[in-house]
Amino acid sequence: MRGIGAFKELTEEVEQWRHHLHEHPELEYALHETAKFVSEKLASFGINYIETGIAETGIVALIQGELGEGPTIGLRADMDALPIIEESDKPWSSKVAGKMHGCGHDGHTAMLLGAAKYLAKTRNFKGTVALIFQPAEESGGGGQRMVEEGVMDRFGISRVFGMHNYPGLDVGKFMICSGAIQGGVNDFDLIVKGKGGHASTPHHNIDPIVIGAQIILGLQALVARCVDPREAFVISVTKMHAGDAYNIVPQTAEISGTVRCIEPHLPGFAEKAILDVARGIASGFGAEVEFKYRQLDPITVNHQAETALAVEAARGLVGYHAVDDRMKPGMGAEDFGYMLQARPGAYIFLGNGSTPSVHNPAYDFDDGALPYGIGYWVNLVEGVLAA
Ligand code: NI
């Protein structure tokens, strides 16, 4: 295990890469300049297997260790930015109007490049490291597509690891837990079909707005009264559209929202329960409902043995107490969950200090976290692939 001092020297260069990526943000799958930058850097480290164009702009590069035969482990970084107008006022602010690295994926990419440079030089491990640079984490399902395009099978990856920065956690600290660490995302659309008419004659109409309002409250009662209070569960109605005149009761009302949970049985429960509540309330007033439910990003579930390996790597770097191995899972989502469905592995959070939160226009990745991320990757590789 190497302490943080081993990575300080490399950090200056990695910081320049991070700032370059930050100035040139790209979205979803259209990461052409980013992917070119990453693959050129990888080649300059003497890495001779680099496959580009996976899931359009994703990259997998392989580094063989010098300590003999062994398994292949995957390390994943996401590369995409967000459609936000940057307000960080940093000298390396986005040069592209309306796009910014507002989630720190510039830092994630730069840190994995830093680890790649170190590992390609030292090769103090057995087996192989597969560096996975992924497009479209924020939207577009890049993680899922990389798995569907056979990344795990083709490169023989047996375990896979991910990392994300965490504003609010001190730089130099890590957080992780075994089991669910990030929530799953499920979206829904409801259409309440009533009977429109003149607003002065409610008894001749079936008012989808009043029925919709009761459905919205009914969904919150579902959370409060039908789910085990020890199981985190969120239903947020985020859109309601109905009507466009003062004197007309409309025919329909449209209600949409999102469901977040960390228990694997809850997406299926929510799909049935939301429809039951909506249909029950609507039918009481003679209305009907149309319902669509989509299970999107899966719950990100860390595997026990790989979580222990991740904790060991982080503690080797920063000490026992700087790693919280029993964090409470978050309700945000992460498409690394698809990779953890394909292979055992673990996802860890890296302290980003007291920066604004991710997806905020003032956010910026904290360069002070760079050596910790690089050091974590290197310790993980040298620990998991020890001879
Ligand atoms: Ni992110």
Boltz pocket constraint, residues with backbone or C-beta under 6 A from the ligand:
constraints:
  - pocket:
      binder: B
      contacts: [[A, 103], [A, 104], [A, 105], [A, 137], [A, 164], [A, 358]]
      max_distance: 6.0
